[in-house]
Protein backbone atom coordinates (compact mmCIF):
# COMPACT_ATOMS: atom_id res chain seq x y z
CA UNK A 1 0.00 0.00 0.00
CA UNK A 2 2.91 2.37 0.64
CA UNK A 3 3.98 2.26 -3.01
CA UNK A 4 0.48 3.14 -4.19
CA UNK A 5 0.26 5.95 -1.66
CA UNK A 6 3.51 7.42 -2.95
CA UNK A 7 2.08 7.33 -6.48
CA UNK A 8 -1.10 9.07 -5.34
CA UNK A 9 0.93 11.83 -3.72
CA UNK A 10 3.02 12.29 -6.84
CA UNK A 11 -0.10 12.33 -9.04
CA UNK A 12 -1.59 15.03 -6.82
CA UNK A 13 1.41 17.31 -7.25
CA UNK A 14 1.80 16.56 -10.96
CA UNK A 15 -1.90 17.09 -11.66
CA UNK A 16 -1.87 20.38 -9.76
CA UNK A 17 0.97 21.63 -11.96
CA UNK A 18 -0.69 20.52 -15.22
CA UNK A 19 -4.06 21.94 -14.23
CA UNK A 20 -2.46 25.23 -13.15
CA UNK A 21 -0.70 25.48 -16.51
CA UNK A 22 -4.00 24.78 -18.27
CA UNK A 23 -5.68 27.59 -16.34
CA UNK A 24 -2.91 30.01 -17.22
CA UNK A 25 -2.95 29.20 -20.95
CA UNK A 26 -5.11 30.44 -23.78
CA UNK A 27 -8.66 29.10 -23.94
CA UNK A 28 -8.31 28.37 -20.25
CA UNK A 29 -11.83 27.08 -19.60
CA UNK A 30 -11.66 24.44 -22.35
CA UNK A 31 -8.07 23.54 -21.58
CA UNK A 32 -8.79 23.39 -17.85
CA UNK A 33 -11.84 21.16 -18.33
CA UNK A 34 -10.04 18.61 -20.52
CA UNK A 35 -6.85 18.63 -18.48
CA UNK A 36 -8.60 18.27 -15.12
CA UNK A 37 -10.97 15.58 -16.36
CA UNK A 38 -8.41 13.50 -18.20
CA UNK A 39 -5.73 13.78 -15.52
CA UNK A 40 -8.27 12.93 -12.84
CA UNK A 41 -9.51 9.83 -14.63
CA UNK A 42 -6.20 8.50 -15.82
CA UNK A 43 -3.22 9.85 -13.94
CA UNK A 44 -4.38 9.06 -10.43
CA UNK A 45 -5.06 5.31 -10.80
CA UNK A 46 -2.13 4.95 -13.20
CA UNK A 47 0.43 6.36 -10.79
CA UNK A 48 -1.04 4.34 -7.93
CA UNK A 49 -0.72 1.15 -9.95
CA UNK A 50 2.79 1.78 -11.27
CA UNK A 51 4.28 2.75 -7.93
CA UNK A 52 2.26 0.01 -6.25
CA UNK A 53 3.96 -2.59 -8.46
CA UNK A 54 7.43 -1.33 -7.67
CA UNK A 55 6.58 -0.77 -3.98
CA UNK A 56 5.28 -4.33 -3.66
CA UNK A 57 8.48 -5.68 -5.21
CA UNK A 58 10.60 -3.58 -2.84
CA UNK A 59 8.53 -4.88 0.09
CA UNK A 60 9.12 -8.47 -1.03
CA UNK A 61 12.84 -7.76 -1.25
CA UNK A 62 12.89 -6.28 2.25
CA UNK A 63 10.83 -9.15 3.67
CA UNK A 64 13.55 -11.57 2.55
CA UNK A 65 15.92 -9.94 5.05
CA UNK A 66 17.56 -7.40 2.76
CA UNK A 67 18.21 -3.95 4.17
CA UNK A 68 18.41 -0.49 2.73
CA UNK A 69 21.65 1.46 2.98
CA UNK A 70 21.65 4.23 5.53
CA UNK A 71 22.89 7.61 4.33
CA UNK A 72 22.42 9.55 7.55
CA UNK A 73 23.39 6.82 9.99
CA UNK A 74 19.79 6.22 11.01
CA UNK A 75 17.94 3.06 10.08
CA UNK A 76 15.13 3.21 7.56
CA UNK A 77 13.51 0.12 9.01
CA UNK A 78 13.33 -1.13 12.55
CA UNK A 79 15.28 -4.26 13.41
CA UNK A 80 12.48 -5.11 15.83
CA UNK A 81 10.37 -7.85 14.26
CA UNK A 82 7.38 -6.72 16.32
CA UNK A 83 7.60 -3.07 15.21
CA UNK A 84 4.42 -1.56 13.82
CA UNK A 85 3.66 1.57 11.88
CA UNK A 86 2.31 4.31 14.10
CA UNK A 87 0.19 7.12 12.71
CA UNK A 88 -0.21 10.46 14.45
CA UNK A 89 -2.86 13.12 13.98
CA UNK A 90 -1.98 16.81 13.64
CA UNK A 91 -2.08 17.24 17.43
CA UNK A 92 0.49 14.48 17.94
CA UNK A 93 -1.91 11.89 19.32
CA UNK A 94 -1.59 8.30 18.15
CA UNK A 95 -4.34 7.30 15.73
CA UNK A 96 -5.87 3.98 16.66
CA UNK A 97 -5.20 1.46 13.95
CA UNK A 98 -7.77 -0.93 12.65
CA UNK A 99 -6.95 -4.58 12.27
CA UNK A 100 -6.67 -6.33 8.94
CA UNK A 101 -10.05 -7.90 9.73
CA UNK A 102 -11.75 -4.55 9.07
CA UNK A 103 -9.59 -3.48 6.13
CA UNK A 104 -10.62 -4.10 3.42
CA UNK A 105 -14.34 -3.90 3.87
CA UNK A 106 -16.49 -7.02 3.47
CA UNK A 107 -17.98 -5.47 0.33
CA UNK A 108 -14.54 -5.06 -1.24
CA UNK A 109 -13.59 -8.62 -0.34
CA UNK A 110 -16.79 -9.87 -1.98
CA UNK A 111 -16.22 -7.74 -5.08
CA UNK A 112 -12.57 -8.73 -5.45
CA UNK A 113 -13.44 -12.36 -4.77
CA UNK A 114 -15.25 -12.39 -8.10
CA UNK A 115 -11.94 -11.60 -9.80
CA UNK A 116 -9.69 -13.84 -7.71
CA UNK A 117 -9.66 -16.71 -10.23
CA UNK A 118 -8.20 -14.37 -12.85
CA UNK A 119 -5.70 -12.60 -10.59
CA UNK A 120 -2.15 -12.00 -11.77
CA UNK A 121 0.86 -12.53 -9.51
CA UNK A 122 2.63 -9.45 -8.23
CA UNK A 123 6.31 -8.88 -9.06
CA UNK A 124 8.60 -10.44 -6.48
CA UNK A 125 11.89 -8.79 -7.48
CA UNK A 126 12.80 -5.13 -7.60
CA UNK A 127 14.04 -5.33 -11.19
CA UNK A 128 10.78 -6.85 -12.45
CA UNK A 129 8.67 -4.44 -10.38
CA UNK A 130 10.56 -1.41 -11.65
CA UNK A 131 10.52 -2.64 -15.25
CA UNK A 132 6.76 -3.19 -15.09
CA UNK A 133 6.23 0.27 -13.59
CA UNK A 134 8.46 1.97 -16.14
CA UNK A 135 6.92 0.04 -19.04
CA UNK A 136 3.38 0.91 -17.94
CA UNK A 137 4.17 4.58 -17.56
CA UNK A 138 6.12 4.70 -20.84
CA UNK A 139 3.36 2.91 -22.74
CA UNK A 140 0.78 5.30 -21.34
CA UNK A 141 2.69 8.49 -22.06
CA UNK A 142 4.25 7.30 -25.30
CA UNK A 143 1.07 6.04 -26.88
CA UNK A 144 -0.90 9.11 -25.82
CA UNK A 145 1.83 11.34 -27.26
CA UNK A 146 1.90 9.25 -30.45
CA UNK A 147 -1.83 9.53 -30.99
CA UNK A 148 -1.56 13.28 -30.41
CA UNK A 149 1.24 13.53 -32.99
CA UNK A 150 -0.78 11.56 -35.55
CA UNK A 151 -3.65 13.99 -35.13
CA UNK A 152 -1.64 17.21 -34.75
CA UNK A 153 -2.53 18.59 -38.18
CA UNK A 154 -6.16 17.61 -37.92
CA UNK A 155 -8.23 20.43 -36.43
CA UNK A 156 -11.59 18.74 -36.80
CA UNK A 157 -13.77 17.48 -34.01
CA UNK A 158 -12.86 13.98 -35.15
CA UNK A 159 -9.31 14.48 -33.83
CA UNK A 160 -10.66 15.36 -30.39
CA UNK A 161 -13.00 12.37 -30.43
CA UNK A 162 -10.17 10.02 -31.46
CA UNK A 163 -7.87 11.40 -28.75
CA UNK A 164 -10.58 10.97 -26.13
CA UNK A 165 -11.38 7.48 -27.42
CA UNK A 166 -7.73 6.51 -27.04
CA UNK A 167 -7.67 7.79 -23.47
CA UNK A 168 -10.88 5.92 -22.65
CA UNK A 169 -9.32 2.74 -24.04
CA UNK A 170 -6.18 3.30 -21.96
CA UNK A 171 -8.25 3.88 -18.80
CA UNK A 172 -10.20 0.67 -19.45
CA UNK A 173 -6.96 -1.26 -19.91
CA UNK A 174 -5.61 0.28 -16.71
CA UNK A 175 -8.70 -0.74 -14.74
CA UNK A 176 -8.54 -4.23 -16.24
CA UNK A 177 -4.95 -4.54 -14.98
CA UNK A 178 -5.88 -3.17 -11.56
CA UNK A 179 -8.65 -5.78 -11.27
CA UNK A 180 -6.08 -8.47 -12.03
CA UNK A 181 -3.47 -7.34 -9.49
CA UNK A 182 -5.64 -6.04 -6.64
CA UNK A 183 -7.07 -9.44 -5.60
CA UNK A 184 -3.52 -10.76 -5.28
CA UNK A 185 -2.72 -8.06 -2.73
CA UNK A 186 -5.98 -7.69 -0.84
CA UNK A 187 -7.07 -11.33 -0.72
CA UNK A 188 -3.68 -12.94 -0.17
CA UNK A 189 -3.30 -14.77 3.14
CA UNK A 190 -1.86 -12.61 5.91
CA UNK A 191 0.74 -13.91 8.31
C-alpha positions as CSV (number, residue, x, y, z in Angstrom):
1,X,0.0,0.0,0.0
2,X,2.9,2.4,0.6
3,X,4.0,2.3,-3.0
4,X,0.5,3.1,-4.2
5,X,0.3,5.9,-1.7
6,X,3.5,7.4,-3.0
7,X,2.1,7.3,-6.5
8,X,-1.1,9.1,-5.3
9,X,0.9,11.8,-3.7
10,X,3.0,12.3,-6.8
11,X,-0.1,12.3,-9.0
12,X,-1.6,15.0,-6.8
13,X,1.4,17.3,-7.3
14,X,1.8,16.6,-11.0
15,X,-1.9,17.1,-11.7
16,X,-1.9,20.4,-9.8
17,X,1.0,21.6,-12.0
18,X,-0.7,20.5,-15.2
19,X,-4.1,21.9,-14.2
20,X,-2.5,25.2,-13.2
21,X,-0.7,25.5,-16.5
22,X,-4.0,24.8,-18.3
23,X,-5.7,27.6,-16.3
24,X,-2.9,30.0,-17.2
25,X,-2.9,29.2,-20.9
26,X,-5.1,30.4,-23.8
27,X,-8.7,29.1,-23.9
28,X,-8.3,28.4,-20.2
29,X,-11.8,27.1,-19.6
30,X,-11.7,24.4,-22.3
31,X,-8.1,23.5,-21.6
32,X,-8.8,23.4,-17.9
33,X,-11.8,21.2,-18.3
34,X,-10.0,18.6,-20.5
35,X,-6.9,18.6,-18.5
36,X,-8.6,18.3,-15.1
37,X,-11.0,15.6,-16.4
38,X,-8.4,13.5,-18.2
39,X,-5.7,13.8,-15.5
40,X,-8.3,12.9,-12.8
41,X,-9.5,9.8,-14.6
42,X,-6.2,8.5,-15.8
43,X,-3.2,9.8,-13.9
44,X,-4.4,9.1,-10.4
45,X,-5.1,5.3,-10.8
46,X,-2.1,5.0,-13.2
47,X,0.4,6.4,-10.8
48,X,-1.0,4.3,-7.9
49,X,-0.7,1.1,-9.9
50,X,2.8,1.8,-11.3
51,X,4.3,2.7,-7.9
52,X,2.3,0.0,-6.3
53,X,4.0,-2.6,-8.5
54,X,7.4,-1.3,-7.7
55,X,6.6,-0.8,-4.0
56,X,5.3,-4.3,-3.7
57,X,8.5,-5.7,-5.2
58,X,10.6,-3.6,-2.8
59,X,8.5,-4.9,0.1
60,X,9.1,-8.5,-1.0
61,X,12.8,-7.8,-1.3
62,X,12.9,-6.3,2.2
63,X,10.8,-9.2,3.7
64,X,13.6,-11.6,2.6
65,X,15.9,-9.9,5.0
66,X,17.6,-7.4,2.8
67,X,18.2,-4.0,4.2
68,X,18.4,-0.5,2.7
69,X,21.6,1.5,3.0
70,X,21.7,4.2,5.5
71,X,22.9,7.6,4.3
72,X,22.4,9.6,7.5
73,X,23.4,6.8,10.0
74,X,19.8,6.2,11.0
75,X,17.9,3.1,10.1
76,X,15.1,3.2,7.6
77,X,13.5,0.1,9.0
78,X,13.3,-1.1,12.6
79,X,15.3,-4.3,13.4
80,X,12.5,-5.1,15.8
81,X,10.4,-7.9,14.3
82,X,7.4,-6.7,16.3
83,X,7.6,-3.1,15.2
84,X,4.4,-1.6,13.8
85,X,3.7,1.6,11.9
86,X,2.3,4.3,14.1
87,X,0.2,7.1,12.7
88,X,-0.2,10.5,14.4
89,X,-2.9,13.1,14.0
90,X,-2.0,16.8,13.6
91,X,-2.1,17.2,17.4
92,X,0.5,14.5,17.9
93,X,-1.9,11.9,19.3
94,X,-1.6,8.3,18.1
95,X,-4.3,7.3,15.7
96,X,-5.9,4.0,16.7
97,X,-5.2,1.5,13.9
98,X,-7.8,-0.9,12.6
99,X,-6.9,-4.6,12.3
100,X,-6.7,-6.3,8.9
101,X,-10.1,-7.9,9.7
102,X,-11.8,-4.6,9.1
103,X,-9.6,-3.5,6.1
104,X,-10.6,-4.1,3.4
105,X,-14.3,-3.9,3.9
106,X,-16.5,-7.0,3.5
107,X,-18.0,-5.5,0.3
108,X,-14.5,-5.1,-1.2
109,X,-13.6,-8.6,-0.3
110,X,-16.8,-9.9,-2.0
111,X,-16.2,-7.7,-5.1
112,X,-12.6,-8.7,-5.5
113,X,-13.4,-12.4,-4.8
114,X,-15.3,-12.4,-8.1
115,X,-11.9,-11.6,-9.8
116,X,-9.7,-13.8,-7.7
117,X,-9.7,-16.7,-10.2
118,X,-8.2,-14.4,-12.8
119,X,-5.7,-12.6,-10.6
120,X,-2.2,-12.0,-11.8
121,X,0.9,-12.5,-9.5
122,X,2.6,-9.5,-8.2
123,X,6.3,-8.9,-9.1
124,X,8.6,-10.4,-6.5
125,X,11.9,-8.8,-7.5
126,X,12.8,-5.1,-7.6
127,X,14.0,-5.3,-11.2
128,X,10.8,-6.9,-12.5
129,X,8.7,-4.4,-10.4
130,X,10.6,-1.4,-11.7
131,X,10.5,-2.6,-15.3
132,X,6.8,-3.2,-15.1
133,X,6.2,0.3,-13.6
134,X,8.5,2.0,-16.1
135,X,6.9,0.0,-19.0
136,X,3.4,0.9,-17.9
137,X,4.2,4.6,-17.6
138,X,6.1,4.7,-20.8
139,X,3.4,2.9,-22.7
140,X,0.8,5.3,-21.3
141,X,2.7,8.5,-22.1
142,X,4.3,7.3,-25.3
143,X,1.1,6.0,-26.9
144,X,-0.9,9.1,-25.8
145,X,1.8,11.3,-27.3
146,X,1.9,9.2,-30.4
147,X,-1.8,9.5,-31.0
148,X,-1.6,13.3,-30.4
149,X,1.2,13.5,-33.0
150,X,-0.8,11.6,-35.6
151,X,-3.6,14.0,-35.1
152,X,-1.6,17.2,-34.8
153,X,-2.5,18.6,-38.2
154,X,-6.2,17.6,-37.9
155,X,-8.2,20.4,-36.4
156,X,-11.6,18.7,-36.8
157,X,-13.8,17.5,-34.0
158,X,-12.9,14.0,-35.1
159,X,-9.3,14.5,-33.8
160,X,-10.7,15.4,-30.4
161,X,-13.0,12.4,-30.4
162,X,-10.2,10.0,-31.5
163,X,-7.9,11.4,-28.8
164,X,-10.6,11.0,-26.1
165,X,-11.4,7.5,-27.4
166,X,-7.7,6.5,-27.0
167,X,-7.7,7.8,-23.5
168,X,-10.9,5.9,-22.6
169,X,-9.3,2.7,-24.0
170,X,-6.2,3.3,-22.0
171,X,-8.3,3.9,-18.8
172,X,-10.2,0.7,-19.4
173,X,-7.0,-1.3,-19.9
174,X,-5.6,0.3,-16.7
175,X,-8.7,-0.7,-14.7
176,X,-8.5,-4.2,-16.2
177,X,-5.0,-4.5,-15.0
178,X,-5.9,-3.2,-11.6
179,X,-8.7,-5.8,-11.3
180,X,-6.1,-8.5,-12.0
181,X,-3.5,-7.3,-9.5
182,X,-5.6,-6.0,-6.6
183,X,-7.1,-9.4,-5.6
184,X,-3.5,-10.8,-5.3
185,X,-2.7,-8.1,-2.7
186,X,-6.0,-7.7,-0.8
187,X,-7.1,-11.3,-0.7
188,X,-3.7,-12.9,-0.2
189,X,-3.3,-14.8,3.1
190,X,-1.9,-12.6,5.9
191,X,0.7,-13.9,8.3
